[in-house]
Amino acid sequence: MADVAAPAWVRNTAPDGTGFIRAGSGAPVLLIHGVGMNAAIWQDQIASMEDRHDLIAIDMLGHGTSPLPPENAALSDFAEQALRLLDHLGLASVSIVGHSMGALVALEIALRAPSRIRSIVCLNAVFRRPETLARAVRERAAALGTHGDPSAIAATLARWFGDPLPESLAGAAATARTALEGVDPEGYARTYRLFAHADAEHAETLAGLAGPALFMTGSDDSNSTPAMSAAMARLAPHGQCLVLSGERHMMAMASPEKVTHHISAFLDAGEAATPQDDPAFDSGEFRRALGSFLTGVTIVTTVSAEGEPRGFTANSFASVSLEPPLVLVCIAKKALGHSAFSTSKGFAINILSESQKAQSGIFASKAADKFATVTWQPGQSGNPLIDGSVAVFDCAMHKLVDAGDHSILIGRVRDFSHNGAQPLGYCRGTYVTPGLSQEALAAAPHGTEVGAILENEGRVLFFETPDGFHELPAGRGLGSPKDAGSLKGCLAAKAVDAQLGFLFAVWDDAADPSRSHVYYRGSVTAPSPGDRQTRLVDIDHIVDLRIADPAVRSMLARYVRERTEDAFGVYVGNAVEGEVRPLARAASSQALTGRR
């Protein structure tokens, strides 16, 4: 929890006994905590927002100083408590921020009294829990006779903050512990029993939510999962989903600055808010990420209205626009997932690597549980991002276009990532690989020189010789890290972490035609700063280097030119003459297949 000065708040009590805290001035915002907490847990949000908002933090029934809820309480009891407080304060309309159980109460208020609500932020909300999770929550609710037991509280804190507890979260965990130890046991039990069974309360009514709504959770929240927030956002007419990477259930306390930033941005912008927008979106890097696509293979994913991950294999991917960043993919109308994708508010495109042929086949099939075969993480919009992909594009739905027996999904890219792995291609009914296979290279004559042009953020890796010349990493054959004379052995000796990508040049030695040279393009992490002989040289400065081998010097001049144009080919010939084959032509040869 952030180390902030105590806010200038005053605890108050409404005529019906409801406890609340009020601070600040400006647009009114009602803050509703979760089970076991109280109004004071919003201290960081109040400290950050009180200069522009009139903040009212309520003690829910059974919590803080508020009276107990009915024995068999309903969400309506908590909603009516909050509306009575707004009437007492003379507030005709407010925005609401609710956490966990408080998010369910916030939705109940917004659906019961839409004219009173300007906008709503649901933090770590629950929705249609999977059966195993629902059973665990209900079992905890049934065992609440021992609430207050230190072991029960410790288990709760472990779920919320992690076990072992990170040192950075010790303050937040201590605040949560104090609240749990101080809550009325009967109030806690009655509220938790309702919370355990209310996760589907709004499943049929969310479509009637009138105002703008932000559903925000943490990628590591196993109680209020990203799939839940994504499903709620797609049902709400003006809903948005935002998943914060690495955060858990109590993220408002664990990372108050991050969470409050997104709350404030949404409240300040109103219905036009787009909290995922990044004003520093790098169009050039985005274009290079799109270049990871071969002609090829993707798995497109989304979350259904039921909160289930859905996906299909497609090779209809294309970039549409850099500004704004738009991409498209097509889905057949007869596909089983068409309904889920055509009604979704977003989707993700996962460009597959050569090692993902099996996953491609499964997602092209009618397998019952396709996601059991892959490891995936939720993206910022809640869409599944598949581990091991060459590139991923997390998109909001920009437009759905009818196109004969297909629908075109045009997405606005909200987030993306890419790496130097080789993509999986598809051509003429079969999978193809873009580079010269390592198996084939391993069988090449031992004297074959294998080298690499390895790039890191616009810089190329070189080894500087004692006499001031520069060399690319190279060796006799591809080899292994234990083979000191091979390319992999050369890289291992320098502790260089590299990934080979596309074939770039193949030529025979002019002096000895039986000896061949093979060079790849690839990527590399930054070398150890202590190795003065290993250097990363800006691409624009390569021309100034002293390079002894004229063939390598010529190859690098071509690399600089093609890198600038973002249009690579493969050189085939000898050290004196040959031709650069455009990659579209090279694709017909299995040995020299490659494409940028």
N, C-alpha and C positions, 0 to 999 in steps of 0.2 A: 504494500500500500504506500502511496506517495507520502513523503514527509512534508506535510503542509501545515500552515497555521490553522488553529481552530476557527471555523467559520463563525461569523457573528449571528448565530441563530438563537431562537428562544423556543423552548418546548411549550406547547399549548395543549389545551383540552377543549374539545367541542362539547356542546350541550349534551350529546348522547354518550359522552365518555371517551370518544375517539381521541387518541393521542396523535399529535402531529408536530412537525417542525416547519417553520416558515422563515425564509431568508431571501434577500435580494429584491430586485425590482425589474419590471419589464414584462415580456410575454409570459403568461403563467404556464408552469409545467408541474404536473402531478407525478411524484415518484413513488412507486409501489414496490416494496421489497419482496423477497421470497420466503419460503417456510423456514422458521427458526431464526430469522433476522429481525431487525426493527428499523425505524426511520433513520437512525444514526449511521447506518452503514453507507449512506449516500454522502458522507462528509466530503469526499474528494470531488464528487460531481458538483456539490453545492459550492465548494470553494472556487471551482473553475468557472461556474456558470452564473453566479449570483450577480455579476456586474451587468448582465443583460436579460436575466430571466427572474421572474417571481416564482421561487421554488417552494413547493409544498410537498414534504415527505411525510407520508401517512404511516402510522402503526396499524397494520392489518388487524382484524378481529383476532383475539387470542395472542397478540404479540405486543411488546412494549407496554404501554399503559392503557391500551384499548381493552374493552370488555370481551368476554368469550363469545365465539360464534355459537349458533345453535348446535345441539349434539349431532344432528344429521345435516350439517351445513351444505348449502349449495353455493355456486359461484355468484348467484344473484344476491345472496346475503352480503358478500364482500363488495359487490358493485354498488349496492344501495348504500352501504356505509360510506363509500367514496363520494357518491352523488350528494348525500346529506352534508358531507364536509364542504363540498363546492358551494352548495346552497348557503351554508353558514357563512362562508367567506365572501359571498356575493359574486362568485365567478361564473359567468354565463357559459364560457367555453375555455378549454385548456388543451394542451398537448399532454400526452401521458408517456412515461417511460416506466416499463414494468420488467422485473427480473424473475424468471422461472415461474413460480406460482403467481407472482405479481403480473407477469405477462398475460396469463390466463384471465386474471381479473381485469386487466386493461382491455383485453378484447371483449370481455363481457360488457364492460361499460360502453365501449364504442359501438357495439351491436345493439344494445338496449337504448342508448341515448345518443344517436349519431350527431345530432345538432350541437351537442356539448363538446365534441371532440374535434380539434383541428388536425392533429396528426398523432401517430402512435409509433413508439419504438418498443419492440418486444425483444428483450435480451435473453438468450438461452432458454427459449420457449420449448415446451414439450408438445408433441403432436403425433397421435397414432403410434404409440410406442410399439416396437416389435414385441412379440409374445414373450421372449425370454427376458427382456428388460422390464416389461410390464409385470411379469411374475415376480421379479426381484423387488420391484418397488412396492408391490402389494404385500409381499412377505415382510418387508421392513415396516410397513404401516400396521400390519397385524401384531408385530412384536413391540409396539411402542410403550408397553407397560414399563419397560426398563429405560425409557428416555431419561437422560441425565447421568446415566452410567458413563464414567470416563471412557470406557472402551467403545461404547456406541458413538460418542462424540468424536473419538479419535478415528473411527472408521469413516465417519461422515467427512471429516477434514481431509482424510487420505483420498477420498473420491473427488473432493473439490480441488485440492491443491497439489496432489501427488504424494507418493510414498516411495522413497524418503522425501521429506519436505525440502524443496530448494531453499537455500538460505535467503535468497532475495524475496521469498514470499512469507517469511516468518512473521512480519508485521501484520500482513493481511490475514494470515491464519490465526494469529492471536486475537484480532478484532472479531473474527467469525466465531472463535471459541467462546469469547466473552458473551456474545449474543446467544449462542446455543445454551450456555450454562445458565443464562438469566431468563430464558423464555419460560412462560407458564407451561408445565408439562401437559395439562389438559388442553390448553389452547393449541399447543404444538400438535398433539395427537389428532384432534378434530380436524385441523387444517390439513395435516399430512394425509389423513384418510381421504379427504376430498381430492387433494392433489394427485393421489395414487390412481384415482379413477376418472379424472376429468380431462385426460389427454385427447379424447376424441369429442369433447363437448361441442366444439365449433366446426366440426368437419363439414356439416351441411349448411352452415350459415356464413362461413368466411367469404363466400362469393358476394355477400351483401355488405361487406365492409366498405363504407363510403369514402373515407379519407385516405390520404397517403400513409403507408405503413412500411416500416423497416424491420425486417427480421434478422437479427444479428446474433451469431453464436461463434464458438471457438472450434477450430478444426480438431482439437483433442478432447472435446466435450462428449463423453460417452453417455451422458444423461439426456442432454438436449442436442442431438446430433445435427450436423450440417444438413443431412437429408430432411430432417424435420422442418428446419427453417426454410429450405428450398421449396418443400411441398406447400408450406403455408403461404409463401410469397407468390407462388404461381396461382393459388386459389383466390387470393385477395386481388381485386381489380386494379388497385394502385400499389401493389406490394413489391418490395425489393428484398433481395437476400444478400447478406454480406457475411462471409466467413473469415474470421481473423486467425491467421496461421499461428499455430503453437499455443493457442489459448484454451483454457478449460472452463468449467462451469462458473466459477466465481471471477470471471475476467474483469468485471467492473471494479472489483477490489484489487485484483492482482496486477492489472495494467490499466489503472484509471485514466492516465493521460491519453492512451491510444483509444480506449473505448469512448471517453468523453468527447474526443475530437470528432469521431464519427457521429455521435449523438447530436452534437452542436451543429455540424455541417448539415445534417438531415433536417433538423428543426429550423435552422436559419433559411434553408433553401425551400422548404415546403414541398409541395407536390413535384416541383421540378428537380428535386435533389437527385443526384447521381453519385453516391458516396464512393463508388468504385472508380470514377473518372480520375485519370492521372494527367494533370496538366503538363507533365514533363515526358509525355509519351514519346519514345524514340522511334520515329518513323523509319530511319535507316536500319536500326537493329531489327525492327519488325519485318522489314523487307528481307533481311538476311535470314530471319527465322522462317519466313515463307519459303525461302530457297532450300530448306531442308526437304521439301516435298519432291519426290521423284515423279513417277507417273502412275501413281501408286496406291498406297494402301493406308487407310485410316480406320480407326474405330471412333464413331460419334456417340457421345453419351449425354444423358440428361437424368433428371429425377422425375418420376411420375407423380401424379396427384396423390398417390398413396404413400409417397416417400420412398419408393423403391428405385434403385438405379436401373436404367435401361440403356441399351447400346446396340449398335449394328455396324457392320463392316461396310465401308464405302470407298470407291476410288474416284468419286465425282467432286473432289475438293478443288477449290480454286480461290485465289485472291481476287478481290473485287476493287478495293480502294485502299490507299494508304492514309488519306485524310478525308473523312474519318477512316479508321482502320476497319475494313469490312472484309469478310470472307463468306464463302457459300459452300453448301454441300446439298446433295439431292437425296431424297428418300422416296421409295416407291409407295404409292398410295395403298397397295395391297400388303405392304409390310406389316408385321404384327405390331411394331412399335410406332406406326404412323400417327396414331391418335395421341400418344404421349408426346411425340416430338412436335406435332403440328399445333398443339395447345400449350406448349411449354413457353416459359419466359426466357429460356436460355439453354445453351448446350455447349459441349466441349468437343473439340476435334483433336484426337490423339494420333499423330503421325507415327506409324510403327517402324521399328528397327528390324534389321535382318533376323534377329533372334526371336521375333514375335510372330512367325508364320503360323504356329499352332493357335495362338490367340485370335489371329485373323480368321482362321477357319471356324473356330467355335462361335465367334460373334456373327459369322455369316450363316450359321445354322439356326435350328430351332431349339437349341439346348435350353433346358428349364432354368438353370442358374448359371448364366454366362460369367458373371462376376466372381464366381468361386474359383475361376482359373487365373485371375489376375490380382496383383496387388495395386490398390488405387488409393488416392487421397482426394478429399473434397477441395475444389478450387474456391476462389473468392466468392463465386456465385453459387456454390454448393454443388456444381456439376462434378462428376467423377473424372479425375485426371489419372491416367494409367501410368504406373511406374515403368521406367525403361523405354518410354517413347522418345523418339528423336526430337520432337517438338510437340508442345501442347498449346492450344488456343482456347481460352475460357471466354465464352461469348454471351452477350445478352441478345435476345431475339430482336433483330432490326426490322425484318419484314418476312412474311410468308407469301410465296408466289406460287400460284397454281400453274403447273406446266405439264399438260397432258396427263400421262399416267403416273407422274411424279409430282412431288412438292419440292420447291427450292427453299431451303432454309438460309436466309441471309443473316449473319450474325455480326454484331459490333464487338470487336475484340476488347475485352476489359483487362485481360492479363495474359501473358504468354511467357514461355521459356523454350530454350532449345539447347542442344549440345552437339558435339562433333561426331556422334555415332552414325553409322551407315544406315540409310533408310531402306525399307523393304519396297521393292517395286513389283508391278504387275503388268504383264504384256502378253497379248495373244493367248489368254487363258491360262497363263502359268506365272509363278513368282520368278522374278529376276533379281540379281544382286548387282549393285552399282560399281563395285571395284574388282580388281583382280583378286581372286580368292586367296586367302593365306595358305590353304591346302595346296593349291597349284604352285604358289611361290615356294613353298617348302620343298617341292620336288624339282625346282629349277637347279641348274648346275651350280656347284658350290662357289664358283668364281663370280657369280652374278652380284653386282653391287646394288644394294637396296638402300635407298635414302629417303628422307622426308623433309618437306617444307612444313614446319609446325608453327601454327599461328596462335597468338594470345592477344586479344583485344587490339588488333591492328599492328602487332609486332611479330617478327619472325625469329625463331631460335637459331643462334649460331654458336659454334665453338671457335674461340680465338686461339691461334697457334702462337708459339713463342716468338716467331719472326713477324708477327703482326698481320698474318693472313686470317681470313674467316672461312670456315667450312660448315656445311650443313651436316646434321647427324647422318651417318651412313655406316654400312658394314658389309661383310660378305654374307649375303643371304639375310632372310628375316630372322632366323635363329630363335634363340630363347634368352631370357635374362642371364642365364648361366654361361652362355656362349659369348665370351668377351669380344670376339671378332665380328659378331653379327650386329645388325641394327638394334635389336632388342637388348643385346649385351652392352652396346655403346650407350644406350639411353639409361640402362640400369646402373652403369658405372658412374654416371653423373646424377643419379637419383632424379631423373626426369620422368614425370608422369605424363605420358603422351597417348593419344588415341589416333590411329591411322584412319583416314577417311577415303577419299577418292584417288584413283590412279591419275597421275598428272603427266608423266613422261616415260617413254621406253625407247632406248636407243642402243645400238651396237657400238662398241668401242672402235674408233677409226684405225687405231694401230693394231688392234687384235679383234677382228670381227666375231670371234668365238666368245668374247666377253661382253656381257650385256649390262645395262644400267636401268634400274627401275626406281622411279621416284613417286612418292605419294604426296597428296595434301593431307593435312591433319590438324589437330589442335593439341595444345599443351598448357598445363598449369604453370604458373610463374616459377622459375627455378630458384634454388636456394640463393639468397643474396650473398652468401659467403663464398660462392664459387665465382671467382673473377674471370675464369676462362669461358663461362657460359653466359651468353648475353642475349637479350631480347632487343632487336633492332627495329625501329619504326620502318614500315614498308617504304615510305618515301625516301629513306636514307640508305636503302640497300644498294642503290646505284653507286654510292660513294665507297663501298667496301672493297678491300683488296681480296679478290677471289682467284686462286691459282688456275683452276680448271676452266678453260674457255667454254666448254659445253655447259657446265653448271652455271657459269656467268650468263650465258645466253638464255638458259632455262629460267633463271631468276628474273631476267628482264621481261620475259614473256609473262611470268607470274604476276609481276607488278602491274603490267598492262591489263591483263585479264581480270585481276583482282579489282582494279579500278572500275572496269566496265561491268564487273559481276557477270562475266560470260566466259566460262572456262572451256578448254578443249583438252585433248590428249595428244601429245607429240609422239609420233612413231617414225623412226628412221635411224640414222647413225649420228655420230658426233659432228658430222659436216653438213649433211643435208637430210631432209625428211619433210613431213607435213604435220600440221596441227589439224587433227580431225575433230570437227564439232561433235559435241557429245551426242547429239541426236543421231549422227551417222555412226558413231562408235557403238551405239546401243545394239547394233545387229551382231556384234562380236561378243561372245560370252567372256573372252579373255580380257577385252578392253572396254567392258561396259561401264558407263559412268555418266552422271548428270549432276549439274549443280542444283 
